Amino acid sequence: MKTVIAGGGIAGLISALSLSLHQDQEVILIEKADHPGGLLKSFDYGEQGLFDHGAHNVCETGNTAIDKVIFDLLPKGGWDVLEKDKRDLAGIFYDGRLQLNTPYIDIRHKDQYKQYIADFFANIESTPSYNGPQNAYETIFQKFGESITQEVISPVVNKIYKKDIHDLDLLSILLTPLTRVNMFSSFLMEDLLHTKHLKNLLSFPEQRELPLQHSSGRRSLYPKNFGMQKVVDAIIKKLQENNVKILTNTGIKKITTQNQKISEVTIENAQGNIEQISLDYFVWSVGIPQLSFMLGLVNGKPDFDPPLKTIVTNLIVEKPIAMGDLYYLYCYDDGYHTFRVSNYANYCSTAKRSNGYPISIELLMEPTQVESPEKITEIAISELRKMQILQEDNRVNFGKTEILASGFPMPTLKNSLFINQKRKEIEKLDLQNLVLTGILSEPNLFFQTDIIRDTYEKMLDRIIQK
Ligand SMILES: Cc1cc2nc3c(=O)[nH]c(=O)nc-3n(C[C@H](O)[C@H](O)[C@H](O)COP(=O)(O)OP(=O)(O)OC[C@H]3O[C@@H](n4cnc5c(N)ncnc54)[C@H](O)[C@@H]3O)c2cc1C
């Protein structure tokens, strides 16, 4: 069986790895960039070391077969294993305060606290009044009632996406932890956690003390030797051992279909060399919009809300930043471009380097706001100082900004409707040897863990066991 895989991000790499473990599979991986890895690649700054694209690690998926394949990629002792109360420590900067206890918004300090509780319980038996596509406003309103929706969650999604909550899809409240709020003490929540409905709406106020029977029990892994690049390199090494052909700087130019199958693809490399490859299966991991263009399902220019620019500023600072033991935090306050701050030394024992502590700041900006990388480095530093995460006496010893070619999706209703519609149209073509994986290849499929599991299971069900 010959399979061509488009895209060498984690979805494409896991597709190739899963197939290559079976001897009768011939696999060709096509990657547009000069190196596979997508968002899991690290930036390599020579003597300043590696930086990831913000906080990424490998969280167990719950599928023991693929979890073992991934665990075995690094030699014995090659992983820092993050588990139990250390599995994932996240916080937020909200209302001018650094919130370390939970990444869900804690409303206990709000002046309108009593009003929020009253409204929440008055609304608790509500059923959705709207039967159309689930949007962020309807979903949040149904969960928390009017005042929390309007005064707490709406300003946060507006800050992140620069869009009104009514225009945003359910996905917008899943990408950062906005589906619960923090309302009560641990004492009360230990009791309320036994109530399924409330457990889905309210967060436990101390992430480090969450009773373990209520956590997934899954571990997170990070390479002991700093850099997610080590995971990407280990996968590539395995693929090479298993005779997978990897073509970089190469894109798919044309897809040819015949008898309800994709019969061949035409590829083109950076030198302009063109080649046709016939195939048995085609795995597409680079997004529904690109595929719908290639299959002729889009006429003219689609009406699509453009994404914000995702920017990563990497710094080395002299002393640890004031973020406690958090691995990362989201910035929810208006007036900041900062989306997330990642503190690598808190989850990787070798992250610290001779000239200080590496951190990354991911910023989201309107394309018109994007300035030179040097200017953005200054903006990122000044925002960290304003949040008092980077104190005045903490010197910055290195700084570099990367403006990503593609980044965070824009989760508007318009975009989700477009993607969902195109996904359905692709399904309707009934191309029997096409397998879709990666971001949004299924509704709301976004997080890496879910992508890895979904990809592995699709390779097994749709190709290997066929
Ligand atoms: C900014 C950002 C931050 C994120 N943070 C997290 C997080 O903290 N935790 C988490 O679980 N998930 C996170 N995600 C979710 C993310 O979806 C997954 O982590 C995962 O990395 C996505 O893998 P992928 O292979 O689908 O896509 P990508 O990593 O984007 O890989 C796609 C690959 O395809 C290549 N490509 C593109 N077009 C073509 C073409 N025409 N032909 C050939 N190759 C092509 C690209 O060069 C790239 O290598 C984040 C996503 C974004 C955008």
The ligand as an SDF file (V2000), in Angstrom:
LIG
                    3D

 53 58  0  0  0  0  0  0  0  0999 V2000
   -0.4360   29.2320   17.8540 C   0  0  0  0  0  0  0  0  0  0  0  0
   -0.9520   27.9090   18.2920 C   0  0  0  0  0  0  0  0  0  0  0  0
   -0.7370   27.4680   19.5930 C   0  0  0  0  0  0  0  0  0  0  0  0
   -1.1870   26.2200   20.0010 C   0  0  0  0  0  0  0  0  0  0  0  0
   -0.9670   25.8040   21.2750 N   0  0  0  0  0  0  0  0  0  0  0  0
   -1.3810   24.5720   21.6460 C   0  0  0  0  0  0  0  0  0  0  0  0
   -1.1380   24.0870   22.9720 C   0  0  0  0  0  0  0  0  0  0  0  0
   -0.5540   24.7670   23.7920 O   0  0  0  0  0  0  0  0  0  0  0  0
   -1.5760   22.8520   23.3100 N   0  0  0  0  0  0  0  0  0  0  0  0
   -2.2190   22.0500   22.4020 C   0  0  0  0  0  0  0  0  0  0  0  0
   -2.5800   20.9270   22.7300 O   0  0  0  0  0  0  0  0  0  0  0  0
   -2.4890   22.5040   21.1620 N   0  0  0  0  0  0  0  0  0  0  0  0
   -2.0760   23.7180   20.7730 C   0  0  0  0  0  0  0  0  0  0  0  0
   -2.3220   24.1570   19.5070 N   0  0  0  0  0  0  0  0  0  0  0  0
   -3.0870   23.2750   18.6840 C   0  0  0  0  0  0  0  0  0  0  0  0
   -2.3800   22.6110   17.5190 C   0  0  0  0  0  0  0  0  0  0  0  0
   -3.4450   22.3550   16.7060 O   0  0  0  0  0  0  0  0  0  0  0  0
   -1.7050   21.3050   17.8160 C   0  0  0  0  0  0  0  0  0  0  0  0
   -0.8500   21.5260   18.8540 O   0  0  0  0  0  0  0  0  0  0  0  0
   -0.8740   20.6640   16.6590 C   0  0  0  0  0  0  0  0  0  0  0  0
    0.4590   21.1350   16.7320 O   0  0  0  0  0  0  0  0  0  0  0  0
   -1.3770   20.8800   15.2730 C   0  0  0  0  0  0  0  0  0  0  0  0
   -0.6820   19.9860   14.4050 O   0  0  0  0  0  0  0  0  0  0  0  0
   -0.9870   19.9090   12.8600 P   0  0  0  0  0  0  0  0  0  0  0  0
   -0.0890   18.8740   12.2990 O   0  0  0  0  0  0  0  0  0  0  0  0
   -2.4500   19.7210   12.6380 O   0  0  0  0  0  0  0  0  0  0  0  0
   -0.6510   21.3620   12.2710 O   0  0  0  0  0  0  0  0  0  0  0  0
    0.7080   22.1590   12.1120 P   0  0  0  0  0  0  0  0  0  0  0  0
    1.6130   21.9740   13.2600 O   0  0  0  0  0  0  0  0  0  0  0  0
    0.3160   23.5400   11.7440 O   0  0  0  0  0  0  0  0  0  0  0  0
    1.4340   21.4710   10.8570 O   0  0  0  0  0  0  0  0  0  0  0  0
    1.0220   21.6370    9.5250 C   0  0  0  0  0  0  0  0  0  0  0  0
    2.2440   21.3450    8.6390 C   0  0  0  0  0  0  0  0  0  0  0  0
    1.8290   21.3020    7.2820 O   0  0  0  0  0  0  0  0  0  0  0  0
    2.7120   22.0660    6.4800 C   0  0  0  0  0  0  0  0  0  0  0  0
    1.9590   22.5230    5.3080 N   0  0  0  0  0  0  0  0  0  0  0  0
    1.0690   23.5320    5.2300 C   0  0  0  0  0  0  0  0  0  0  0  0
    0.5470   23.5900    3.9870 N   0  0  0  0  0  0  0  0  0  0  0  0
    1.1070   22.5770    3.2700 C   0  0  0  0  0  0  0  0  0  0  0  0
    0.9650   22.0910    1.9260 C   0  0  0  0  0  0  0  0  0  0  0  0
    0.1340   22.6690    1.0620 N   0  0  0  0  0  0  0  0  0  0  0  0
    1.6950   21.0130    1.5410 N   0  0  0  0  0  0  0  0  0  0  0  0
    2.5560   20.4100    2.4070 C   0  0  0  0  0  0  0  0  0  0  0  0
    2.7360   20.8340    3.6890 N   0  0  0  0  0  0  0  0  0  0  0  0
    2.0080   21.8870    4.1110 C   0  0  0  0  0  0  0  0  0  0  0  0
    3.1880   23.1730    7.4040 C   0  0  0  0  0  0  0  0  0  0  0  0
    4.4260   23.7070    6.9570 O   0  0  0  0  0  0  0  0  0  0  0  0
    3.3100   22.4190    8.7450 C   0  0  0  0  0  0  0  0  0  0  0  0
    4.5600   21.8110    8.8860 O   0  0  0  0  0  0  0  0  0  0  0  0
   -1.8850   25.4000   19.0910 C   0  0  0  0  0  0  0  0  0  0  0  0
   -2.1290   25.8450   17.7950 C   0  0  0  0  0  0  0  0  0  0  0  0
   -1.6770   27.0780   17.3950 C   0  0  0  0  0  0  0  0  0  0  0  0
   -1.9460   27.5130   15.9990 C   0  0  0  0  0  0  0  0  0  0  0  0
  1  2  1  0
  2  3  1  0
  2 52  2  0
  3  4  2  0
  4  5  1  0
  4 50  1  0
  5  6  2  0
  6  7  1  0
  6 13  1  0
  7  8  2  0
  7  9  1  0
  9 10  1  0
 10 11  2  0
 10 12  1  0
 12 13  2  0
 13 14  1  0
 14 15  1  0
 14 50  1  0
 15 16  1  0
 16 17  1  0
 16 18  1  0
 18 19  1  0
 18 20  1  0
 20 21  1  0
 20 22  1  0
 22 23  1  0
 23 24  1  0
 24 25  2  0
 24 26  1  0
 24 27  1  0
 27 28  1  0
 28 29  2  0
 28 30  1  0
 28 31  1  0
 31 32  1  0
 32 33  1  0
 33 34  1  0
 33 48  1  0
 34 35  1  0
 35 36  1  0
 35 46  1  0
 36 37  1  0
 36 45  1  0
 37 38  2  0
 38 39  1  0
 39 40  1  0
 39 45  2  0
 40 41  1  0
 40 42  2  0
 42 43  1  0
 43 44  2  0
 44 45  1  0
 46 47  1  0
 46 48  1  0
 48 49  1  0
 50 51  2  0
 51 52  1  0
 52 53  1  0
M  END
$$$$
